[in-house]
Amino acid sequence: MTDKNNDIDIVIPWVDGSDPEWQQEYRKYVAVETGRDNNTEIRYRDWDNMQYLFRGIEKFAPWVRKVHLITTGQKPKWLNMDAPKLNFVRHEDFIPKEFLPTFSVRPIELNLHRIEGLAEQFIYFNDDYFLLRPVKPERFFRNGLPCDMAVLDTLPMGGPRGHMIMNDVNVVNNHFRMKATLKAHPMKWLNPVYGSQLLRTVALMSFSVFPGFRNHHMPQAFLKSTLREVWEVEESLLREVSSHRFRDITDVNQYMFRFWQLASGKFQPVNIVKNSCRYNLTDHDLDGLTAAIRTQKREILVMADSEEVSDFEGMVARINAAFDTILPKKSSFEL
């Protein structure tokens, strides 16, 4: 059981990419960094549903101590700045000024430990994660350690994401030996709670280094001390990545901290994907998505954005109507 004296916070980064002022600043720095006024990457759409994320946290995870909402200074129109559990965090409040402004999430993720008042135990949420049922703190932390799945995997092939994960894994391999880790924590790696995913680890155990780690797009539990520990030994790298205003092929991200926790044994083995579901925001998935919300199919819902939307406003209306059936009342985070 989680010690009730151990506070657990949630951290959520957010940007309103439709904000004209943000777009203007984005284009200005793109022109400086790349030599061209490139607006093709401004594809951020406001699904107008983050209020349901906050309603779900308040209703289904009342044990959360604080919610740290990170923005450039932008405020959702519905946000109650006086909400007792809200900590409104601007980039300038925790990211060293030499790294600002930034238009990449990497410097945000790498510097989370600098947020004033952040609990040692915190959960990193994206704004496309939603709670649909009551969740217990033991889903995320047990005995003061993050809950996670230690499953080996191969690296994704190519592309910016593949390079980033390779960079994350390389950092861990520079500091840990896979066979020593598996020997020190055998039941954290070969635990039946992982089900069939154990086969991945068994198949890859003969490697001399960590080939990669099974990843997921889910709320992630972290220890703040893990971030500090990695900064102590990889400050040069983390400062370099923090200086990148835009995503770069040499980047690392918050996955590196997760992999570090796995390699160091600072986690409790739990099937963290159990009772979760993921849907793409497409015409094809819309009926299944809205049904999953209305029936509260799983504890955690992930909605992945997509360009396969024929009627954006109509989709927003249908999704929010579904959320309204299970979370009709405003939370204390709303005006």
HELIX and SHEET records of a PDB file:
HELIX    1   1 PRO A   20  THR A   34  1                                  15    
HELIX    2   2 MET A   50  PHE A   60  1                                  11    
HELIX    3   3 HIS A   91  PHE A   94  1                                   4    
HELIX    4   4 LYS A   97  PHE A   99  5                                   3    
HELIX    5   5 VAL A  105  LEU A  110  1                                   6    
HELIX    6   6 LEU A  112  ARG A  114  5                                   3    
HELIX    7   7 PRO A  137  ARG A  139  5                                   3    
HELIX    8   8 GLY A  159  ASN A  173  1                                  15    
HELIX    9   9 MET A  178  ALA A  184  1                                   7    
HELIX   10  10 PRO A  186  TRP A  189  1                                   4    
HELIX   11  11 PRO A  192  GLN A  197  5                                   6    
HELIX   12  12 LEU A  198  LEU A  204  1                                   7    
HELIX   13  13 LYS A  224  VAL A  233  1                                  10    
HELIX   14  14 GLU A  235  SER A  242  1                                   8    
HELIX   15  15 TYR A  255  SER A  264  1                                  10    
HELIX   16  16 LEU A  286  ARG A  294  1                                   9    
HELIX   17  17 PHE A  312  ILE A  326  1                                  15    
SHEET    1   A 5 LEU A  86  ARG A  90  0                                        
SHEET    2   A 5 VAL A  67  THR A  71  1                                        
SHEET    3   A 5 ILE A   8  PRO A  13  1                                        
SHEET    4   A 5 GLN A 121  TYR A 124  1                                        
SHEET    5   A 5 GLN A 220  LEU A 223 -1                                        
SHEET    1   B 3 TYR A 129  LEU A 131  0                                        
SHEET    2   B 3 ILE A 300  ALA A 304 -1                                        
SHEET    3   B 3 SER A 276  ASN A 280  1                                        
SHEET    1   C 3 PHE A 141  ARG A 142  0                                        
SHEET    2   C 3 LEU A 145  ASP A 148 -1                                        
SHEET    3   C 3 GLN A 268  PRO A 269  1                                        
END                                                                             
